[in-house]
């Protein structure tokens, strides 16, 4: 499929905004854990299962959607996905029990599962020659939505209670309107591309890497995702409880620490792509995981002020690498844009969900302080990035060593 070298910034901005709205809806659920715990008398293990259900729903469905739409792109899936999120938000506001809460969390998870692989494909198509920048813009929207969730929870949702989640029907409705417009551009782009090319996938680049090397690289990237998203699950799901227990903070005050973590992550996401272009994608992946370790290991021993500073540094570094990981993986398997996006976004949600559930049991058994101390070691898995092929080999500039 012949791709234009022009970067379609209006389309990238549109899908970034939808990503913001979607991830704000999704992230408000863990931000509301203290409210849901009180209103429905939940244990930490049940809270962990909520996070597990939300993330695993997206994890299981996203790779299948990406694989299917690589062969049969479906622009109309974009607004349909947000309809599921809208139904989930309405249900969450009125969920009377833990079981019903899980049902409506599944609907939100389905909406997110549809959005990520297809919107990532739109970012790829609209990127022109700037693939890394396009993914960073797309991911910036998601990180912004995640960052807004704790402060919105502190200012609006926690004071007003569970039914205040109805306000997010406005976000879901706005996202549906934007997705209708994006799906029209997407459909027109596909029609023009089919007319221009009779070859089908003429832009697919051959990479001189053995299957074993590709498999090893993908395995390393999965470990990178494991370290990143399980650690983030410990922070977004449980760090507020840790602050409340250790420093006797109010729920609202603790949410501002998560806001600092995630707002710094927005900056990291935006600069991650350009830094990868300057210093190399493998180096950026390495730095974004391993570079977090000194600060995560210090965090459990810091006072309130230094905890805030460390949250900023952790968010800035750790969240700088995900869009780089996605583009790197797409270059490992050219022509599988949707499959890779679905797989890696799915793994991100799935690993975060598994981590949330396991950490919930650990919190009930050993206490919140142990959760934060144990998860602090996860970024050390960034050492494995040394096993990734260099950018030069990945680009086909020199052959792989036998």
Secondary structure, 3 states (H helix, E strand, C coil): CCCCCCCCHHHHHHHHHHHHHHHHHHHHHHHCHHHHHHHHCCCHHHHHHHHHHHHHHHHHHHHHHHHHHHHCCCCCHHHHHHHHHHHHHHHHHHCCCHHHHHHHHHHHHHHHHHHHHHHHHHHHHHCCCCHHHHHHHHHHHHHHHHHHHHHHHHHHHHHHCHHHHHHHHHHHHHHHHHHHHHHHHHHHHHHHHHHHCCCCCCCCCCCCCCHHHHHHHHHHHHHHHHHHHHHHHHHHHHHHHHHHHHHCCCHHHHHHHHHHHHHHHHHHHHHHHHHHHHHCHHHHHHHHHHCCHHHHHHHCCCCHHHHHHHHHHHHHHHCCCHHHHHHHHHHHCCCCHHHHHHHHHHHHHHHHHHHHHHHHHHHHHHCHHHHHHHHCCHHHHHHHHHHCCCHHHHCCCCCCCC
